[in-house]
Amino acid sequence: MFASLFAYKAWANASMLEAMLAIDSGRFPEQRRKAIRVMNHTYVVDRIFAAHLLGESHPYTATNTEDTPELPALTASIRAGDAWLAGYARELPPEQLGERIRFRFTDGKAGEMSRAEMLQHLIVHGAYHRGAAGQILDALSLPRPADTINAYLHAAEPWRREHGDAAR
């Protein structure tokens, strides 16, 4: 299940980042900056939890960076991070999902979560913040990409549409 969810997350992130290209930086610099910062936050949190999953340290002292990256650089970073998470979820032995990991949050407080809880957090957290970026697009009357698992499944496996039965 996690492998499919992280494939969905990568698809949804790519769709959102593509949609954000339509935000005119000349006319709406603050809205573009805010949308980029929201997506950068999800990237940073993904990297923090990836480090926790690996039992490694990370360079972050907060859940966002001080500087706002350029959208193309952020897109490349998110794409690479999503590929890593998808691979991790695909290769993780099911018996390790319940393993509990102790770590420190960026505020210095202790935390403990299972690998499954961490992965679940990243899926839900990303969806929440893509919604916030989508609200920025809505406010600018720009199209918001579909961000649902069913839209992803039908895009990834179009045959599902052919076999559906609307009468049921």
N, C-alpha and C positions, 0 to 999 in steps of 0.2 A: 504494500500500500504506500509506504513512504517513497519508494522509487517513482511511482506514478505521480504522487503529490509534488515531488520536487521537479519533475518534468513539467508539470502544470505551472509551478511557480516560475520556472525559467521562461516559459511561453508568456505568462502574464506580465512578468517584468519587461521582457522584450517589447511586448505590445504597448505597455505604458511609456517606456522610454522613447519609442518611436512616435507616439502621440504627443509627447512633450516637445518634440522638435517643432511643432506648429506654434508654440508660444513665442510670439514676436518679442525678442529681447529689447528692441528699441521702444516699443509701445508699452510693454508690460515687464519691465526688468525685475521688479520686486516679486511678481507672481512666478516668473520663471525661476528666480533664485529660490523661492520658497519650495517650489515643486522639486527642484534639484536637491535641496537640503533634506526634504522628506525622503526621497529615494536614497540619498547618501546615508541617512540614518539607518535605513533597512540594511544597506550594504555593511555598514560598520557593525551592527548587531549580528549579522550573519557571520562576519569574520571573528567576532568575539566568541560566539558560541562554537564556531569551528575549532578555535583554539582550545576551548573547554573540552570538546569531544576528543581532541587529540592529546589532552593532558599537557598542552604547551602554553607558554605565556603569549600575550599579545601586546601590541604597542599602544593600545587605546586607554586613555584616562577618562573618557566620556563616551557617550553613545552617538556622537557625531564628531566630525572634524572641525577644527577652528576655521579652516579655509573651505570655501565652497568650490568643488571641482567643476571643470568644464563638462558639459553634458557628454561629449564624445568619450572623454576619459572615464567618466562614471559608467557609461554604457559598457565599455570594455571591461572595467573592473567587475561590474555586476555579472556580466556574461561569464567571466572566468570563475567567479565565486559560485554562481548557479551551477556551472558544469561540475565544480568540485563537490558541491552538496549533492547533486544528483548521483554522481559516482559513489560518494560515500554511502548514501541511502541504498543504492543498488547492491553494494558489496558488503554492507554490514550484516553479519550473521544474526538471524532472528533471536538467538539466545542471548545476544548482547544488548538487546533493546531495553531490558529491565535493569541493566547495570547502572548503579547510582554514582554520580560524579560530584565531588565537592569542588567548589570554585569560589572566587570572589567577584562580585559585581563591580562595576566601575566606581560605584560610590564607596567601595571598601567593605561593604557588608558581605558576610558569608552567604553562600547559596549551595543548595544540593538538589539535583534533578536527575532523573533517569535519562538515558540516551533518547528514549522514545519521547519523553516530555520535552527535551531540548529541541528535537526535530519538529514536534508538534508546535512548539512555541514559534519556531522560525516560519512555518507555514502560515499560522494565524497572524503573526506580527506583520509579515509581508503583505498579506491581504488587507489588513487594517490600514496600513499606510499607503498602499496603492489606492485605496478608497479616498484617502485625504488628497492625494495628488489628482485623482479624478474630480474631486470637488473644485479644485483650481481650474481644471479644464472646463468644467461645467460653467463656472462663473465667467469665463472668457468666451462662452458659447462655442467651444471647440469640441470636436467629437471625442468621447471617452471610449476607450476600447472595452470590449466585453471582457469581464474578469470573473468568469464562473467556470467551474470544473466541467459542466456540461458543454459549454462553448469550446473549451479546450479539447475535450474528448471527441467532439464532432469535427473539429479542425484536424486533429491528429489521426483520427480514424473515420474518414467520411462514410465508410460503409455502414456505420451505425445509423445514419439517417435513412439509408435504404431499407434497413430491417426493422425500423420502428413501426409500431402499430398505434396510430392515433385513436383508434376506436376503443382501445383497452383502458 
